[in-house]
Amino acid sequence: TLRNAINLNRINLIGVYGQPSDRRALVRLSNGRYRKVKVGDRIDGGRVLAIGDGPETDIAGAARAGVDAMLIAGGILEAEMRDDGFSPETVVAILAEYGVEARWIAPQLVWS
């Protein structure tokens, strides 16, 4: 058991479940209540976004659902991205090849 593993004054992700095409999450709100959410739901003044590394699956799926997406460029696209240090121009060009856009781009997802 880790002491103070979660900040009880903030929203915390407890877990993700469901089919790849219909993911849900269980979050703990700052008031102590738990809530099931899906991509696109509004929570605490924000909106749940899609996060993934697949342009054809994750990012395109978010676009079909009409929600914002964050591309994790260091996932399945890492080999294509590594040569230029994950430049935004390269990411945008690769996504354009798939006919999609991501609102945010990160080289990797680190949970802390």
GUFI-20944 format. One record per residue: y, z, x of N, C-alpha, C in turn; residue number from 1; residue in three letters. Coordinates in pm, whole numbers, plus 50000, padded with zeros to 5 digits. Example, Ala and Ser with C-alpha at 12.3 -4.5 7.8 and 13.67 -1.06 7.14 Angstrom:
! residues 2
pt n_north = 49431 n_up = 50780 n_east = 51319 ca_north = 49550 ca_up = 50780 ca_east = 51230 c_north = 49670 c_up = 50780 c_east = 51320 pos = 1 code = ala
pt n_north = 49775 n_up = 50708 n_east = 51285 ca_north = 49894 ca_up = 50714 ca_east = 51367 c_north = 50003 c_up = 50787 c_east = 51290 pos = 2 code = ser
***
This chain:
! residues 112
pt n_north = 49881 n_up = 50000 n_east = 50085 ca_north = 50000 ca_up = 50000 ca_east = 50000 c_north = 50124 c_up = 50000 c_east = 50089 pos = 1 code = thr
pt n_north = 50216 n_up = 49914 n_east = 50055 ca_north = 50343 ca_up = 49909 ca_east = 50127 c_north = 50448 c_up = 49987 c_east = 50050 pos = 2 code = leu
pt n_north = 50518 n_up = 50073 n_east = 50118 ca_north = 50627 ca_up = 50146 ca_east = 50055 c_north = 50747 c_up = 50053 c_east = 50043 pos = 3 code = arg
pt n_north = 50817 n_up = 50060 n_east = 49930 ca_north = 50938 ca_up = 49981 ca_east = 49905 c_north = 50914 c_up = 49831 c_east = 49922 pos = 4 code = asn
pt n_north = 50796 n_up = 49784 n_east = 49880 ca_north = 50763 ca_up = 49642 ca_east = 49895 c_north = 50850 c_up = 49555 c_east = 49806 pos = 5 code = ala
pt n_north = 50894 n_up = 49608 n_east = 49694 ca_north = 50984 ca_up = 49532 ca_east = 49608 c_north = 51110 c_up = 49613 c_east = 49581 pos = 6 code = ile
pt n_north = 51219 n_up = 49543 n_east = 49566 ca_north = 51346 ca_up = 49606 ca_east = 49532 c_north = 51351 c_up = 49619 c_east = 49381 pos = 7 code = asn
pt n_north = 51342 n_up = 49739 n_east = 49330 ca_north = 51335 ca_up = 49762 ca_east = 49186 c_north = 51466 c_up = 49730 c_east = 49114 pos = 8 code = leu
pt n_north = 51572 n_up = 49706 n_east = 49187 ca_north = 51701 ca_up = 49672 ca_east = 49127 c_north = 51721 c_up = 49521 c_east = 49114 pos = 9 code = asn
pt n_north = 51620 n_up = 49443 n_east = 49150 ca_north = 51630 ca_up = 49296 ca_east = 49145 c_north = 51511 c_up = 49240 c_east = 49068 pos = 10 code = arg
pt n_north = 51520 n_up = 49112 n_east = 49033 ca_north = 51406 ca_up = 49043 ca_east = 48973 c_north = 51303 c_up = 49020 c_east = 49082 pos = 11 code = ile
pt n_north = 51177 n_up = 49044 n_east = 49051 ca_north = 51068 ca_up = 49027 ca_east = 49147 c_north = 50959 c_up = 48941 c_east = 49086 pos = 12 code = asn
pt n_north = 50909 n_up = 48847 n_east = 49164 ca_north = 50796 ca_up = 48766 ca_east = 49122 c_north = 50670 c_up = 48847 c_east = 49142 pos = 13 code = leu
pt n_north = 50593 n_up = 48864 n_east = 49035 ca_north = 50468 ca_up = 48938 ca_east = 49043 c_north = 50352 c_up = 48844 c_east = 49070 pos = 14 code = ile
pt n_north = 50354 n_up = 48727 n_east = 49006 ca_north = 50246 ca_up = 48632 ca_east = 49028 c_north = 50270 c_up = 48502 c_east = 48953 pos = 15 code = gly
pt n_north = 50195 n_up = 48399 n_east = 48992 ca_north = 50202 ca_up = 48267 ca_east = 48930 c_north = 50063 c_up = 48233 c_east = 48880 pos = 16 code = val
pt n_north = 50056 n_up = 48173 n_east = 48761 ca_north = 49926 ca_up = 48140 ca_east = 48703 c_north = 49939 c_up = 48012 c_east = 48619 pos = 17 code = tyr
pt n_north = 49825 n_up = 47961 n_east = 48575 ca_north = 49823 ca_up = 47843 ca_east = 48490 c_north = 49779 c_up = 47719 c_east = 48564 pos = 18 code = gly
pt n_north = 49765 n_up = 47611 n_east = 48488 ca_north = 49726 ca_up = 47482 ca_east = 48544 c_north = 49840 c_up = 47426 c_east = 48628 pos = 19 code = gln
pt n_north = 49811 n_up = 47341 n_east = 48727 ca_north = 49918 ca_up = 47284 ca_east = 48810 c_north = 50027 c_up = 47214 c_east = 48728 pos = 20 code = pro
pt n_north = 49990 n_up = 47155 n_east = 48618 ca_north = 50089 ca_up = 47084 ca_east = 48536 c_north = 50162 c_up = 47176 c_east = 48439 pos = 21 code = ser
pt n_north = 50123 n_up = 47304 n_east = 48433 ca_north = 50183 ca_up = 47398 ca_east = 48339 c_north = 50185 c_up = 47539 c_east = 48398 pos = 22 code = asp
pt n_north = 50253 n_up = 47554 n_east = 48510 ca_north = 50259 ca_up = 47683 ca_east = 48578 c_north = 50348 c_up = 47781 c_east = 48502 pos = 23 code = arg
pt n_north = 50310 n_up = 47906 n_east = 48507 ca_north = 50387 ca_up = 48017 ca_east = 48451 c_north = 50397 c_up = 48124 c_east = 48558 pos = 24 code = arg
pt n_north = 50492 n_up = 48214 n_east = 48537 ca_north = 50507 ca_up = 48325 ca_east = 48632 c_north = 50531 c_up = 48454 c_east = 48556 pos = 25 code = ala
pt n_north = 50488 n_up = 48562 n_east = 48615 ca_north = 50517 ca_up = 48694 ca_east = 48562 c_north = 50619 c_up = 48756 c_east = 48655 pos = 26 code = leu
pt n_north = 50733 n_up = 48796 n_east = 48600 ca_north = 50838 ca_up = 48857 ca_east = 48680 c_north = 50868 c_up = 48996 c_east = 48628 pos = 27 code = val
pt n_north = 50912 n_up = 49080 n_east = 48718 ca_north = 50958 ca_up = 49214 ca_east = 48682 c_north = 51110 c_up = 49210 c_east = 48686 pos = 28 code = arg
pt n_north = 51172 n_up = 49241 n_east = 48574 ca_north = 51318 ca_up = 49242 ca_east = 48566 c_north = 51373 c_up = 49370 c_east = 48626 pos = 29 code = leu
pt n_north = 51503 n_up = 49369 n_east = 48654 ca_north = 51566 ca_up = 49487 ca_east = 48716 c_north = 51565 c_up = 49608 c_east = 48623 pos = 30 code = ser
pt n_north = 51547 n_up = 49585 n_east = 48491 ca_north = 51543 ca_up = 49698 ca_east = 48397 c_north = 51403 c_up = 49756 c_east = 48383 pos = 31 code = asn
pt n_north = 51306 n_up = 49702 n_east = 48459 ca_north = 51169 ca_up = 49753 ca_east = 48456 c_north = 51076 c_up = 49680 c_east = 48362 pos = 32 code = gly
pt n_north = 51129 n_up = 49594 n_east = 48279 ca_north = 51044 ca_up = 49517 ca_east = 48187 c_north = 50982 c_up = 49398 c_east = 48261 pos = 33 code = arg
pt n_north = 50870 n_up = 49352 n_east = 48207 ca_north = 50803 ca_up = 49234 ca_east = 48261 c_north = 50822 c_up = 49119 c_east = 48164 pos = 34 code = tyr
pt n_north = 50830 n_up = 48998 n_east = 48220 ca_north = 50851 ca_up = 48880 ca_east = 48136 c_north = 50773 c_up = 48763 c_east = 48193 pos = 35 code = arg
pt n_north = 50710 n_up = 48686 n_east = 48103 ca_north = 50643 ca_up = 48562 ca_east = 48141 c_north = 50747 c_up = 48451 c_east = 48131 pos = 36 code = lys
pt n_north = 50756 n_up = 48368 n_east = 48235 ca_north = 50853 ca_up = 48259 ca_east = 48237 c_north = 50786 c_up = 48130 c_east = 48283 pos = 37 code = val
pt n_north = 50852 n_up = 48019 n_east = 48250 ca_north = 50806 ca_up = 47888 ca_east = 48297 c_north = 50927 c_up = 47813 c_east = 48350 pos = 38 code = lys
pt n_north = 50901 n_up = 47703 n_east = 48419 ca_north = 51008 ca_up = 47622 ca_east = 48473 c_north = 51102 c_up = 47582 c_east = 48359 pos = 39 code = val
pt n_north = 51231 n_up = 47601 n_east = 48383 ca_north = 51332 ca_up = 47567 ca_east = 48284 c_north = 51382 c_up = 47684 c_east = 48202 pos = 40 code = gly
pt n_north = 51305 n_up = 47794 n_east = 48199 ca_north = 51350 ca_up = 47912 ca_east = 48124 c_north = 51475 c_up = 47971 c_east = 48187 pos = 41 code = asp
pt n_north = 51558 n_up = 48030 n_east = 48105 ca_north = 51676 ca_up = 48101 ca_east = 48155 c_north = 51641 c_up = 48249 c_east = 48171 pos = 42 code = arg
pt n_north = 51688 n_up = 48304 n_east = 48283 ca_north = 51661 ca_up = 48445 ca_east = 48311 c_north = 51773 c_up = 48501 c_east = 48399 pos = 43 code = ile
pt n_north = 51828 n_up = 48611 n_east = 48359 ca_north = 51930 ca_up = 48682 ca_east = 48437 c_north = 52045 c_up = 48591 c_east = 48480 pos = 44 code = asp
pt n_north = 52092 n_up = 48506 n_east = 48388 ca_north = 52205 ca_up = 48420 ca_east = 48417 c_north = 52172 c_up = 48294 c_east = 48494 pos = 45 code = gly
pt n_north = 52046 n_up = 48274 n_east = 48528 ca_north = 52004 ca_up = 48155 ca_east = 48602 c_north = 51894 c_up = 48083 c_east = 48528 pos = 46 code = gly
pt n_north = 51838 n_up = 47985 n_east = 48592 ca_north = 51733 ca_up = 47905 ca_east = 48532 c_north = 51618 c_up = 47890 c_east = 48630 pos = 47 code = arg
pt n_north = 51496 n_up = 47906 n_east = 48582 ca_north = 51378 ca_up = 47894 ca_east = 48666 c_north = 51365 c_up = 47748 c_east = 48708 pos = 48 code = val
pt n_north = 51348 n_up = 47723 n_east = 48839 ca_north = 51336 ca_up = 47587 ca_east = 48888 c_north = 51196 c_up = 47560 c_east = 48939 pos = 49 code = leu
pt n_north = 51167 n_up = 47433 n_east = 48955 ca_north = 51037 ca_up = 47392 ca_east = 49010 c_north = 51048 c_up = 47390 c_east = 49162 pos = 50 code = ala
pt n_north = 50945 n_up = 47440 n_east = 49229 ca_north = 50939 ca_up = 47439 ca_east = 49375 c_north = 50808 c_up = 47375 c_east = 49415 pos = 51 code = ile
pt n_north = 50816 n_up = 47275 n_east = 49502 ca_north = 50692 ca_up = 47210 ca_east = 49546 c_north = 50715 c_up = 47118 c_east = 49662 pos = 52 code = gly
pt n_north = 50603 n_up = 47067 n_east = 49715 ca_north = 50612 ca_up = 46978 ca_east = 49832 c_north = 50569 c_up = 46836 c_east = 49800 pos = 53 code = asp
pt n_north = 50531 n_up = 46807 n_east = 49678 ca_north = 50484 ca_up = 46675 ca_east = 49642 c_north = 50586 c_up = 46594 c_east = 49563 pos = 54 code = gly
pt n_north = 50641 n_up = 46488 n_east = 49623 ca_north = 50738 ca_up = 46406 ca_east = 49550 c_north = 50681 c_up = 46346 c_east = 49422 pos = 55 code = pro
pt n_north = 50557 n_up = 46296 n_east = 49429 ca_north = 50497 ca_up = 46231 ca_east = 49312 c_north = 50452 c_up = 46330 c_east = 49206 pos = 56 code = glu
pt n_north = 50427 n_up = 46453 n_east = 49245 ca_north = 50374 ca_up = 46551 ca_east = 49150 c_north = 50481 c_up = 46654 c_east = 49115 pos = 57 code = thr
pt n_north = 50516 n_up = 46739 n_east = 49208 ca_north = 50607 ca_up = 46851 ca_east = 49181 c_north = 50748 c_up = 46805 c_east = 49143 pos = 58 code = asp
pt n_north = 50805 n_up = 46720 n_east = 49225 ca_north = 50944 ca_up = 46679 ca_east = 49204 c_north = 50955 c_up = 46585 c_east = 49085 pos = 59 code = ile
pt n_north = 50862 n_up = 46491 n_east = 49072 ca_north = 50862 ca_up = 46401 ca_east = 48957 c_north = 50835 c_up = 46478 c_east = 48828 pos = 60 code = ala
pt n_north = 50747 n_up = 46576 n_east = 48834 ca_north = 50718 ca_up = 46658 ca_east = 48716 c_north = 50840 c_up = 46736 c_east = 48671 pos = 61 code = gly
pt n_north = 50915 n_up = 46788 n_east = 48765 ca_north = 51038 ca_up = 46859 ca_east = 48730 c_north = 51137 c_up = 46765 c_east = 48663 pos = 62 code = ala
pt n_north = 51148 n_up = 46644 n_east = 48717 ca_north = 51240 ca_up = 46545 ca_east = 48658 c_north = 51198 c_up = 46513 c_east = 48515 pos = 63 code = ala
pt n_north = 51068 n_up = 46495 n_east = 48493 ca_north = 51019 ca_up = 46467 ca_east = 48357 c_north = 51050 c_up = 46583 c_east = 48262 pos = 64 code = arg
pt n_north = 51044 n_up = 46705 n_east = 48314 ca_north = 51072 ca_up = 46823 ca_east = 48231 c_north = 51222 c_up = 46848 c_east = 48217 pos = 65 code = ala
pt n_north = 51303 n_up = 46775 n_east = 48294 ca_north = 51447 ca_up = 46791 ca_east = 48285 c_north = 51500 c_up = 46916 c_east = 48352 pos = 66 code = gly
pt n_north = 51431 n_up = 46960 n_east = 48459 ca_north = 51475 ca_up = 47081 ca_east = 48530 c_north = 51498 c_up = 47050 c_east = 48677 pos = 67 code = val
pt n_north = 51574 n_up = 47135 n_east = 48742 ca_north = 51602 ca_up = 47121 ca_east = 48884 c_north = 51477 c_up = 47151 c_east = 48967 pos = 68 code = asp
pt n_north = 51474 n_up = 47094 n_east = 49087 ca_north = 51360 ca_up = 47114 ca_east = 49175 c_north = 51406 c_up = 47138 c_east = 49318 pos = 69 code = ala
pt n_north = 51325 n_up = 47215 n_east = 49390 ca_north = 51344 ca_up = 47236 ca_east = 49533 c_north = 51223 c_up = 47175 c_east = 49604 pos = 70 code = met
pt n_north = 51249 n_up = 47083 n_east = 49695 ca_north = 51142 ca_up = 47022 ca_east = 49775 c_north = 51121 c_up = 47105 c_east = 49900 pos = 71 code = leu
pt n_north = 50997 n_up = 47143 n_east = 49926 ca_north = 50960 ca_up = 47209 ca_east = 50051 c_north = 50915 c_up = 47097 c_east = 50144 pos = 72 code = ile
pt n_north = 51007 n_up = 47053 n_east = 50230 ca_north = 50984 ca_up = 46935 ca_east = 50314 c_north = 50876 c_up = 46957 c_east = 50419 pos = 73 code = ala
pt n_north = 50848 n_up = 47080 n_east = 50454 ca_north = 50747 ca_up = 47108 ca_east = 50556 c_north = 50606 c_up = 47111 c_east = 50501 pos = 74 code = gly
pt n_north = 50587 n_up = 47071 n_east = 50377 ca_north = 50453 ca_up = 47067 ca_east = 50318 c_north = 50384 c_up = 46936 c_east = 50351 pos = 75 code = gly
pt n_north = 50348 n_up = 46862 n_east = 50248 ca_north = 50273 ca_up = 46738 ca_east = 50270 c_north = 50354 c_up = 46629 c_east = 50338 pos = 76 code = ile
pt n_north = 50487 n_up = 46643 n_east = 50341 ca_north = 50572 ca_up = 46544 ca_east = 50408 c_north = 50603 c_up = 46581 c_east = 50553 pos = 77 code = leu
pt n_north = 50547 n_up = 46689 n_east = 50602 ca_north = 50584 ca_up = 46740 ca_east = 50734 c_north = 50571 c_up = 46635 c_east = 50844 pos = 78 code = glu
pt n_north = 50463 n_up = 46559 n_east = 50846 ca_north = 50444 ca_up = 46460 ca_east = 50952 c_north = 50556 c_up = 46356 c_east = 50952 pos = 79 code = ala
pt n_north = 50600 n_up = 46316 n_east = 50834 ca_north = 50708 ca_up = 46217 ca_east = 50824 c_north = 50843 c_up = 46276 c_east = 50864 pos = 80 code = glu
pt n_north = 50857 n_up = 46406 n_east = 50845 ca_north = 50986 ca_up = 46472 ca_east = 50865 c_north = 51005 c_up = 46526 c_east = 51006 pos = 81 code = met
pt n_north = 50898 n_up = 46561 n_east = 51071 ca_north = 50904 ca_up = 46635 ca_east = 51198 c_north = 50984 c_up = 46563 c_east = 51306 pos = 82 code = arg
pt n_north = 50973 n_up = 46431 n_east = 51314 ca_north = 51036 ca_up = 46356 ca_east = 51422 c_north = 51187 c_up = 46370 c_east = 51427 pos = 83 code = asp
pt n_north = 51251 n_up = 46387 n_east = 51311 ca_north = 51397 ca_up = 46396 ca_east = 51312 c_north = 51448 c_up = 46535 c_east = 51273 pos = 84 code = asp
pt n_north = 51360 n_up = 46633 n_east = 51276 ca_north = 51403 ca_up = 46770 ca_east = 51249 c_north = 51443 c_up = 46795 c_east = 51105 pos = 85 code = gly
pt n_north = 51377 n_up = 46729 n_east = 51012 ca_north = 51401 ca_up = 46750 ca_east = 50870 c_north = 51545 c_up = 46718 c_east = 50829 pos = 86 code = phe
pt n_north = 51598 n_up = 46607 n_east = 50877 ca_north = 51736 ca_up = 46571 ca_east = 50842 c_north = 51746 c_up = 46541 c_east = 50693 pos = 87 code = ser
pt n_north = 51856 n_up = 46582 n_east = 50631 ca_north = 51875 ca_up = 46555 ca_east = 50487 c_north = 51867 c_up = 46406 c_east = 50454 pos = 88 code = pro
pt n_north = 51917 n_up = 46323 n_east = 50543 ca_north = 51914 ca_up = 46179 ca_east = 50518 c_north = 51771 c_up = 46127 c_east = 50506 pos = 89 code = glu
pt n_north = 51683 n_up = 46175 n_east = 50594 ca_north = 51543 ca_up = 46132 ca_east = 50590 c_north = 51476 c_up = 46181 c_east = 50463 pos = 90 code = thr
pt n_north = 51502 n_up = 46305 n_east = 50424 ca_north = 51443 ca_up = 46360 ca_east = 50302 c_north = 51486 c_up = 46278 c_east = 50182 pos = 91 code = val
pt n_north = 51615 n_up = 46250 n_east = 50172 ca_north = 51666 ca_up = 46172 ca_east = 50059 c_north = 51604 c_up = 46032 c_east = 50057 pos = 92 code = val
pt n_north = 51590 n_up = 45971 n_east = 50174 ca_north = 51531 ca_up = 45838 ca_east = 50182 c_north = 51384 c_up = 45840 c_east = 50138 pos = 93 code = ala
pt n_north = 51310 n_up = 45939 n_east = 50182 ca_north = 51169 ca_up = 45949 ca_east = 50143 c_north = 51157 c_up = 45972 c_east = 49993 pos = 94 code = ile
pt n_north = 51239 n_up = 46061 n_east = 49938 ca_north = 51235 ca_up = 46085 ca_east = 49794 c_north = 51271 c_up = 45960 c_east = 49716 pos = 95 code = leu
pt n_north = 51367 n_up = 45883 n_east = 49767 ca_north = 51408 ca_up = 45758 ca_east = 49701 c_north = 51292 c_up = 45660 c_east = 49695 pos = 96 code = ala
pt n_north = 51206 n_up = 45660 n_east = 49796 ca_north = 51088 ca_up = 45573 ca_east = 49794 c_north = 50998 c_up = 45606 c_east = 49675 pos = 97 code = glu
pt n_north = 50998 n_up = 45733 n_east = 49634 ca_north = 50917 ca_up = 45776 ca_east = 49520 c_north = 50997 c_up = 45770 c_east = 49389 pos = 98 code = tyr
pt n_north = 51126 n_up = 45737 n_east = 49399 ca_north = 51210 ca_up = 45727 ca_east = 49280 c_north = 51249 c_up = 45862 c_east = 49222 pos = 99 code = gly
pt n_north = 51257 n_up = 45965 n_east = 49307 ca_north = 51292 ca_up = 46100 ca_east = 49260 c_north = 51402 c_up = 46160 c_east = 49347 pos = 100 code = val
pt n_north = 51461 n_up = 46267 n_east = 49297 ca_north = 51562 ca_up = 46344 ca_east = 49370 c_north = 51530 c_up = 46492 c_east = 49359 pos = 101 code = glu
pt n_north = 51568 n_up = 46567 n_east = 49459 ca_north = 51554 ca_up = 46713 ca_east = 49453 c_north = 51693 c_up = 46773 c_east = 49470 pos = 102 code = ala
pt n_north = 51722 n_up = 46872 n_east = 49389 ca_north = 51853 ca_up = 46936 ca_east = 49397 c_north = 51867 c_up = 47018 c_east = 49525 pos = 103 code = arg
pt n_north = 51757 n_up = 47081 n_east = 49568 ca_north = 51757 ca_up = 47159 ca_east = 49691 c_north = 51641 c_up = 47113 c_east = 49778 pos = 104 code = trp
pt n_north = 51660 n_up = 47128 n_east = 49909 ca_north = 51557 ca_up = 47091 ca_east = 50005 c_north = 51549 c_up = 47203 c_east = 50109 pos = 105 code = ile
pt n_north = 51428 n_up = 47246 n_east = 50140 ca_north = 51406 ca_up = 47348 ca_east = 50242 c_north = 51293 c_up = 47302 c_east = 50333 pos = 106 code = ala
pt n_north = 51301 n_up = 47329 n_east = 50464 ca_north = 51193 ca_up = 47287 ca_east = 50553 c_north = 51064 c_up = 47361 c_east = 50527 pos = 107 code = pro
pt n_north = 51074 n_up = 47486 n_east = 50481 ca_north = 50955 ca_up = 47565 ca_east = 50449 c_north = 50993 c_up = 47674 c_east = 50350 pos = 108 code = gln
pt n_north = 50892 n_up = 47732 n_east = 50289 ca_north = 50915 ca_up = 47842 ca_east = 50196 c_north = 50862 c_up = 47967 c_east = 50262 pos = 109 code = leu
pt n_north = 50949 n_up = 48062 n_east = 50284 ca_north = 50911 ca_up = 48188 ca_east = 50347 c_north = 50938 c_up = 48299 c_east = 50249 pos = 110 code = val
pt n_north = 50836 n_up = 48376 n_east = 50222 ca_north = 50846 ca_up = 48487 ca_east = 50128 c_north = 50873 c_up = 48614 c_east = 50205 pos = 111 code = trp
pt n_north = 50977 n_up = 48685 n_east = 50166 ca_north = 51004 ca_up = 48813 ca_east = 50235 c_north = 51030 c_up = 48923 c_east = 50138 pos = 112 code = ser
***
